[in-house]
């Protein structure tokens, strides 16, 4: 229910539901509310949710990243830096994003794992060429990336360019 209410933008109702729960809400419940706060750009409630999450699961890097994104979307760059500092101070490291793909149904081709921004894969050149081809097709069909959010690279503390730019200086826009 918290997820449904949060996705629908009914964040106050979701928080009230959490407060009325007959059991103590866990980090999954508060994390769900935090995710809704990001989608609906509610900084104050995101701060409330993160306060609870820091009590329940202080080493979960995902919560810090979501809060940082909430602040970035609100243009609160000093708060983004404060979140990065808090992560370092607590020894929390951001887990790199990754994807995997199974080639030839697993028979012969195997499973390939890709870490975000990594160009060390044996077939990286082919992968990037295919990516460029797919982006070209998407653009021809009218796709325009939502690049309103310019989020900070949590590790490097710098703004990155959009992931669909010609230069491969990766920055994840909200559709990525």
N, C-alpha and C positions, 0 to 999 in steps of 0.2 A: 504493500500500500504506500509506503514511504517513496518508493521508486516511482510509482504511478503519479502520485501527487507532485513530486518534484519535477518529473518530466512535463507535467501539465502546467508548471509555473505556480502551483499552489503551495509555495514553500512554507508559508506560515501554518497552513493546515498540516503539512508534513511534520513540522517541528512540534506542533501540538500533539499529534499522534504519537510521536516519539516520547514526549513527556508523560503521556498517559499510559504508556505500555506497562503491562503488569509485571514484565521482567526488565532487568537492566539492559538497555540497548547496547549492542556491541559496536565494534569499529566498522563493521559492514553497514550497519544502519546509518551511522553518522557519516560514513564515506559516501553513501548514496545521497544524503542530503547535500553534502559538499559538492558532489557532481552536479546536482540540480542548481546549486548556487552559481556554478560556473556557467552553465547554459543560460541561465536567466540573469546573470550579471549582478547578483546580490552580494556585495562585498561584506556587509555587516553580518549577515547570517553565515557566510562562509567563515568568517573569523570566529563566530560562535562554534560552528561545527569543528573547526580545526582545534579549538581549545579542548573540546571533548576527546578528539582523536589523539592529541598529544598525551592525554592521560592513559588512553587505552592501547595505542600502538605507535609510540613515538619514533620508531625506527623505520616505519613504512615510507619509503621515498615518494611513492605515488601521491600521497596526501600533500606533501610539500610542493610537488610539481603543480598540482591542481590549484593550490592556493596562490602560487607564484603566477600562474596563468590568469587567475581572477584579478590579481593586482595589475598585471601587464595590460589586460584588456581595459582596465579602468585608468590606465596611464599613470599608475602609482609606482614609478620605477624605484623610488627609495625603499618601498615595501618589498619589491621584488628582490632587491639587493639584501634586505634584512632576512628574507626567507633563505636565500643562498647562504648567508653567513650562519644562520641557525643550523642549517644542514651540516656545514663544515664543523661547527662547534660541537655538534652532537655525534659527529662521525658517520652521518648518513650520506651515502653515495647514490646518485641517480643511476638506476638500472637502464642500460641502453635498450632502445627499442629493437626488436628483431622480428623477422618473418621467416617462414619456411615454405618451400614448395616441393611437391613430390613430382618427379619426372618419370614418365612411362609407367605410371601406376606402381612405382616401386620396383618393377622388374628391370634391373639393369641400370636405370637412371638414378634411382635412389632419392634421398631427401637432401635438399640443399638449404642451408641456413644462412640468412643474411642479417648482419647487424647494421643498424641505421648509420649511414654516412661512411660505411666501410667500403673501400675499393680493393681490398686484398683478395677477394674471391677469384678463383681461377678464371672464371668467365665474366668478370666485371665489365670488360669492354662490350661484350655481347649484351649483357643485361642493360647497360646504360643506353646502348643503341636501340634496343627494344623499347625501353622506357621513353626515349625521345620519339620513337615512331608512334607509340600509344598516345602520348601527349599531343602529337600533331593531329591524330585522328579525333581526339576529344575536342581540340580547338576547332577543327573543321565542323564539328557537330554543335558548336556553340558554347562549349564549356568555358567558363571563366572562373579561375580559382578565387576563393574568398580569402583575400590577403589583408583584410582589415586589421587582423591581429598580428602584431609584430612582437613575437614572444622572444624572450632572451634565452640564449643557450645557457643552461644551468651550470655547465662545467666551465665554460670559457668566459661568461659574463659579457658577451657581446651580442649584438643583434645579428641575426643571420638573414640572408636573402631567402626569398621564397623557394620552395623545393622545386618549382617548375621553371625557375630561371634557366637561362642557357648556361650560365656559369654554375658549376656544381658546388656552390657554397650553400649547403643545405640549411633551410629554415622551414619548419613545419607550419603551414597555414592550417586553419581550422578544418579544411576538408581532407587534409593528409593525416 
